[in-house]
Amino acid sequence: QVQLVESGGGLVQPGGSLRLSCAASGSILSIYVMGWYRQAPGKQRELVADITSGGSTRYADSVKGRFTISRDNAKNTVYLQMNSLKPEDTAVYYCNANGNMILGSKRIDFVSWGQGTQVTVSS
């Protein structure tokens, strides 16, 4: 099993900043892509940003220029720096990782999700 542990959510005023972190642990060989998704009440889960092991990134149009994703491959950790936060950014943010791991004597691909961290932007 690969576990993802998120931290850094909370309550912030509009225009403020937060930094989310997500650390992966387990019998990991490599992580191809790590990313952040979010789900607001009554809405579908959506991609916020993701990053490959080589550093290629993609962002949702709604967060471009405000959010920055980065990762530390040595620590199997991904970060999301969120600036200029808006009330519409309020959601539960989930970390996601997909890669390759050892299970018994086999190498298998995995997809894992974190438990989610609440981000609330409100005055």
Backbone torsions as a table, in degrees:
resi	resn	phi	psi	omega
1	GLN	NA	144.4	173.9
2	VAL	-112.1	125.7	-179.6
3	GLN	-107.7	140.9	176.4
4	LEU	-117.9	127.2	179.9
5	VAL	-118.9	119.0	-177.7
6	GLU	-99.3	155.3	174.1
7	SER	-155.1	162.3	172.4
8	GLY	108.2	-3.6	178.5
9	GLY	-72.7	175.7	178.4
10	GLY	157.9	-165.9	-179.9
11	LEU	-102.8	131.9	-179.9
12	VAL	-143.2	150.2	178.0
13	GLN	-77.8	154.9	175.1
14	PRO	-53.5	137.0	-176.9
15	GLY	89.9	-8.5	-178.6
16	GLY	-83.6	-175.1	-176.8
17	SER	-131.6	152.0	172.0
18	LEU	-143.9	154.2	175.4
19	ARG	-126.6	121.2	177.1
20	LEU	-97.3	146.0	176.3
21	SER	-129.3	150.1	178.1
22	CYS	-146.3	121.0	-179.8
23	ALA	-111.5	132.0	178.8
24	ALA	-100.7	140.3	177.9
25	SER	-140.6	156.9	-178.3
26	GLY	134.1	-169.1	-177.9
27	SER	-83.3	64.9	-173.3
28	ILE	-87.9	132.4	172.4
29	LEU	-94.5	-45.9	178.2
30	SER	-160.1	153.3	175.7
31	ILE	-119.5	116.5	-176.4
32	TYR	-73.3	-51.1	-176.2
33	VAL	-135.7	136.6	170.4
34	MET	-123.2	143.9	-176.9
35	GLY	-156.4	175.4	178.0
36	TRP	-124.9	133.5	173.9
37	TYR	-120.9	163.2	175.6
38	ARG	-142.4	154.2	178.3
39	GLN	-139.3	117.1	176.8
40	ALA	-91.7	157.9	-179.8
41	PRO	-55.1	129.2	177.2
42	GLY	78.1	4.7	-178.9
43	LYS	-120.8	163.3	177.7
44	GLN	-79.1	155.0	174.8
45	ARG	-66.3	137.2	-178.3
46	GLU	-132.1	152.9	176.0
47	LEU	-71.6	132.9	173.4
48	VAL	-97.4	-52.5	179.8
49	ALA	-165.9	151.5	171.3
50	ASP	-144.4	166.1	-174.9
51	ILE	-146.7	135.6	178.4
52	THR	-84.8	171.2	178.4
53	SER	-64.5	-23.0	177.9
54	GLY	-87.1	-5.5	176.0
55	GLY	99.4	3.4	176.0
56	SER	-71.9	136.3	-176.3
57	THR	-124.4	158.2	169.0
58	ARG	-145.1	149.9	-175.6
59	TYR	-133.5	151.0	168.4
60	ALA	-66.7	144.6	-179.0
61	ASP	-56.0	-34.1	-174.8
62	SER	-69.1	-16.1	-177.5
63	VAL	-116.5	-4.2	-179.5
64	LYS	-58.1	134.2	179.9
65	GLY	86.3	-11.3	-179.6
66	ARG	-116.3	-35.5	-177.9
67	PHE	-108.1	147.4	176.1
68	THR	-133.5	126.1	177.2
69	ILE	-101.9	142.7	177.2
70	SER	-148.9	165.9	179.2
71	ARG	-148.5	153.8	174.6
72	ASP	-114.6	102.3	-175.4
73	ASN	-63.5	-34.8	-178.9
74	ALA	-65.5	-28.8	-179.1
75	LYS	-103.0	1.0	-176.6
76	ASN	50.4	45.8	-175.5
77	THR	-126.9	140.0	176.9
78	VAL	-122.0	146.3	-178.7
79	TYR	-124.6	153.4	173.6
80	LEU	-134.6	107.9	175.6
81	GLN	-88.9	119.2	-176.5
82	MET	-114.5	115.2	179.3
83	ASN	-115.3	163.5	178.2
84	SER	49.9	48.0	-175.6
85	LEU	-65.7	144.9	-179.4
86	LYS	-119.8	156.7	177.5
87	PRO	-54.8	-32.9	-179.6
88	GLU	-72.1	-5.9	173.5
89	ASP	-82.7	-7.3	179.5
90	THR	-61.4	124.8	-177.2
91	ALA	-178.2	171.5	166.5
92	VAL	-89.2	127.4	-178.1
93	TYR	-102.3	129.5	-177.9
94	TYR	-116.3	136.0	173.7
95	CYS	-87.3	145.2	179.2
96	ASN	-136.8	142.3	176.0
97	ALA	-143.2	141.1	170.9
98	ASN	-134.9	138.9	-175.3
99	GLY	-171.1	-146.9	-175.1
100	ASN	-129.3	137.8	-177.9
101	MET	-140.0	169.6	174.5
102	ILE	-100.8	129.2	174.9
103	LEU	-129.7	107.2	-172.7
104	GLY	67.8	-120.0	179.0
105	SER	-105.8	8.0	-174.7
106	LYS	-110.1	152.6	170.5
107	ARG	-101.2	125.5	-179.1
108	ILE	-133.1	156.1	174.2
109	ASP	-81.2	151.6	177.4
110	PHE	-137.3	155.5	168.7
111	VAL	-132.8	123.5	-177.7
112	SER	-127.9	151.8	177.8
113	TRP	-124.4	146.4	171.9
114	GLY	-80.8	177.0	-176.0
115	GLN	-82.8	-12.9	178.9
116	GLY	97.9	145.2	175.6
117	THR	-134.8	134.4	-175.4
118	GLN	-80.1	131.3	171.2
119	VAL	-119.5	121.4	179.7
120	THR	-122.6	124.2	179.1
121	VAL	-112.5	110.3	-174.8
122	SER	-158.8	148.4	175.8
123	SER	-95.1	NA	NA
